[in-house]
Amino acid sequence: MDAARHESEPLIKYLNDLEPLCEKIIEQARAETFMVSVRKNNILPCFSELHGDCLYFIIKGLVRGFIVDEGKDITSWLIDENHLIGSIRNPGTLKPTYQEQFQALEDSDLLILPYHFIDEMYAQFPETNVLARKLLAIHYHLSQERSILSRIPSAEARYRQFKDGHPNIKFRVPLKFLASYLGIRIETLSRIRKKEKLKD
């Protein structure tokens, strides 16, 4: 019980800062969530057979989301500690257009939040719907940032926008994944970084 309590504390603190949680919600979060450790470059495990779909809360590490289109690996997310990541469910669509996968870019510790637990919280505790709206706003903002980033015509401006918006991870992401995320060639990104270094 102590181990489970310790594992879930970063998530509880994160959620409690957004919206105060009652003790019953905290107890259930400690009982229903569990931690997994994933080595660098490994794909995050899928628990759908045992636990249904889930979200991940990153306690330590760096994760990328990606899709594969016609054999090409395309990075869609880059996210670090104290963030939730996962395939967000669309109630109106049974099957996503692309199956997103998640890969640890560093040795990472993640807390697993099964969707059945999330659904139970909504049903049992109406106040969690306030929390859900705040989490949705955060994820909408992140999605909007990614959308705007992909539409900036200049590769240099795209890199600067990423660098300014993600100061904690700008040098933690391998070049090939950052280039994929920014929609530019590795050679172009290398050239931009060298240019930026000369300015500093």
C-alpha positions as CSV (number, residue, x, y, z in Angstrom):
1,M,0.0,0.0,0.0
2,D,2.8,2.4,0.8
3,A,4.5,1.7,-2.6
4,A,1.2,2.4,-4.4
5,R,0.7,5.6,-2.4
6,H,4.2,6.7,-3.2
7,E,3.9,5.9,-6.9
8,S,0.6,7.9,-7.3
9,E,1.7,11.0,-5.4
10,P,3.0,13.0,-8.5
11,L,-0.3,12.4,-10.3
12,I,-2.4,13.3,-7.2
13,K,-0.4,16.5,-6.7
14,Y,-0.8,17.4,-10.4
15,L,-4.6,16.9,-10.3
16,N,-5.0,18.5,-6.9
17,D,-3.3,21.6,-8.1
18,L,-5.9,21.8,-10.9
19,E,-8.9,21.1,-8.8
20,P,-8.9,20.0,-5.1
21,L,-9.7,16.3,-4.7
22,C,-11.7,14.7,-1.9
23,E,-10.1,11.9,0.1
24,K,-12.2,9.2,-1.6
25,I,-11.0,10.2,-5.0
26,I,-7.4,10.2,-3.7
27,E,-7.9,6.7,-2.2
28,Q,-9.3,5.3,-5.5
29,A,-6.5,6.9,-7.5
30,R,-3.9,5.1,-5.3
31,A,-5.8,1.8,-5.6
32,E,-6.5,1.9,-9.3
33,T,-3.4,3.4,-10.9
34,F,-0.1,1.6,-11.2
35,M,3.4,2.4,-12.3
36,V,5.5,0.9,-15.1
37,S,9.1,1.6,-16.0
38,V,10.0,1.7,-19.7
39,R,13.5,1.6,-21.0
40,K,14.8,4.1,-23.5
41,N,13.6,3.5,-27.1
42,N,11.0,0.9,-26.0
43,I,7.4,1.2,-27.1
44,L,5.0,1.9,-24.2
45,P,3.1,-1.3,-23.2
46,C,-0.5,-1.7,-24.3
47,F,-2.8,-2.9,-21.5
48,S,-6.0,-2.9,-23.5
49,E,-6.5,-6.7,-23.1
50,L,-6.3,-6.7,-19.3
51,H,-7.3,-3.1,-18.4
52,G,-9.0,-1.6,-21.4
53,D,-7.6,1.6,-22.9
54,C,-5.6,3.9,-20.7
55,L,-3.8,7.2,-20.3
56,Y,-0.2,7.6,-19.1
57,F,1.0,10.2,-16.6
58,I,4.8,10.8,-17.0
59,I,6.5,10.7,-13.6
60,K,10.0,10.7,-15.1
61,G,11.3,10.7,-18.6
62,L,10.4,11.8,-22.1
63,V,7.9,10.2,-24.5
64,R,7.0,10.7,-28.1
65,G,3.7,9.8,-29.8
66,F,3.9,8.7,-33.4
67,I,1.9,7.2,-36.3
68,V,3.0,5.2,-39.3
69,D,1.7,6.3,-42.7
70,E,2.7,4.3,-45.8
71,G,5.7,2.9,-43.9
72,K,6.8,6.4,-42.8
73,D,7.2,7.0,-39.0
74,I,5.8,10.5,-38.2
75,T,6.2,12.0,-34.7
76,S,3.0,13.6,-33.4
77,W,3.8,14.3,-29.7
78,L,6.8,15.2,-27.7
79,I,6.1,15.4,-24.0
80,D,7.9,15.2,-20.6
81,E,7.3,14.9,-16.9
82,N,4.1,15.9,-15.2
83,H,1.9,15.5,-18.3
84,L,-0.8,13.1,-19.4
85,I,-0.4,11.4,-22.7
86,G,-2.5,8.9,-24.6
87,S,-5.1,8.4,-27.3
88,I,-7.9,10.7,-26.4
89,R,-11.3,9.0,-27.0
90,N,-13.8,10.6,-29.4
91,P,-17.3,9.5,-28.3
92,G,-18.6,10.0,-31.9
93,T,-15.9,7.8,-33.6
94,L,-15.4,4.1,-32.8
95,K,-12.1,3.7,-34.5
96,P,-9.3,6.3,-34.9
97,T,-8.1,7.1,-38.4
98,Y,-4.5,6.3,-37.3
99,Q,-3.4,4.1,-34.5
100,E,-1.1,6.2,-32.4
101,Q,1.8,4.5,-30.5
102,F,4.1,5.9,-27.8
103,Q,7.8,5.5,-27.4
104,A,10.1,6.3,-24.4
105,L,13.0,8.5,-25.6
106,E,14.6,8.2,-22.1
107,D,14.3,5.6,-19.4
108,S,10.9,6.6,-18.1
109,D,8.5,5.9,-15.2
110,L,4.8,6.2,-16.0
111,L,1.6,5.9,-14.1
112,I,-1.2,4.0,-15.9
113,L,-4.7,5.4,-15.6
114,P,-7.2,2.8,-17.0
115,Y,-10.2,4.4,-18.7
116,H,-12.6,2.3,-16.6
117,F,-11.2,4.1,-13.5
118,I,-11.6,7.5,-15.2
119,D,-15.2,6.6,-16.2
120,E,-15.9,5.5,-12.6
121,M,-14.6,8.8,-11.2
122,Y,-17.0,10.8,-13.6
123,A,-19.9,8.6,-12.5
124,Q,-19.3,8.6,-8.7
125,F,-17.9,12.1,-8.2
126,P,-19.5,15.0,-10.1
127,E,-16.6,17.3,-9.2
128,T,-14.3,15.3,-11.4
129,N,-16.1,16.7,-14.4
130,V,-14.7,20.1,-13.5
131,L,-11.3,18.6,-13.4
132,A,-12.0,16.9,-16.8
133,R,-12.8,20.3,-18.3
134,K,-9.5,21.8,-17.1
135,L,-7.6,18.8,-18.4
136,L,-9.4,19.1,-21.7
137,A,-8.5,22.8,-21.9
138,I,-4.8,21.9,-21.4
139,H,-4.9,19.2,-24.1
140,Y,-6.7,21.5,-26.5
141,H,-4.1,24.1,-25.9
142,L,-1.3,21.6,-26.6
143,S,-3.1,20.4,-29.7
144,Q,-3.6,24.0,-30.9
145,E,0.2,24.6,-30.4
146,R,1.0,21.5,-32.5
147,S,-1.4,22.6,-35.2
148,I,0.0,26.1,-35.4
149,L,3.6,24.8,-35.4
150,S,2.9,22.6,-38.4
151,R,1.5,25.5,-40.4
152,I,4.5,27.9,-39.9
153,P,6.0,28.0,-43.4
154,S,9.6,28.8,-42.3
155,A,11.6,25.8,-40.9
156,E,13.7,28.2,-38.8
157,A,10.6,29.8,-37.4
158,R,9.2,26.4,-36.6
159,Y,12.3,25.4,-34.7
160,R,12.4,28.7,-32.8
161,Q,8.8,28.3,-31.8
162,F,9.5,24.8,-30.5
163,K,12.6,25.9,-28.7
164,D,10.9,28.8,-27.0
165,G,7.8,26.7,-26.1
166,H,9.7,23.7,-24.8
167,P,12.8,24.9,-23.1
168,N,13.0,21.8,-20.9
169,I,13.1,19.2,-23.7
170,K,14.7,21.1,-26.7
171,F,18.0,19.3,-26.3
172,R,16.6,16.0,-24.9
173,V,14.9,14.9,-28.1
174,P,17.0,12.9,-30.7
175,L,17.5,14.9,-33.9
176,K,15.6,12.5,-36.2
177,F,12.5,12.6,-34.0
178,L,12.6,16.4,-33.6
179,A,13.0,16.8,-37.4
180,S,10.0,14.5,-37.9
181,Y,7.9,16.5,-35.4
182,L,8.8,19.7,-37.1
183,G,8.2,18.3,-40.5
184,I,11.8,19.1,-41.8
185,R,14.8,17.1,-43.0
186,I,17.5,16.1,-40.4
187,E,20.1,18.0,-42.5
188,T,17.9,21.2,-42.4
189,L,17.5,20.9,-38.6
190,S,21.3,20.4,-38.1
191,R,21.9,23.5,-40.2
192,I,19.4,25.6,-38.2
193,R,20.9,24.5,-34.9
194,K,24.4,25.4,-36.0
195,K,23.1,28.8,-37.0
196,E,21.3,29.3,-33.7
197,K,24.5,28.3,-31.8
198,L,26.5,31.0,-33.6
199,K,23.9,33.6,-32.6
200,D,24.1,32.6,-28.9
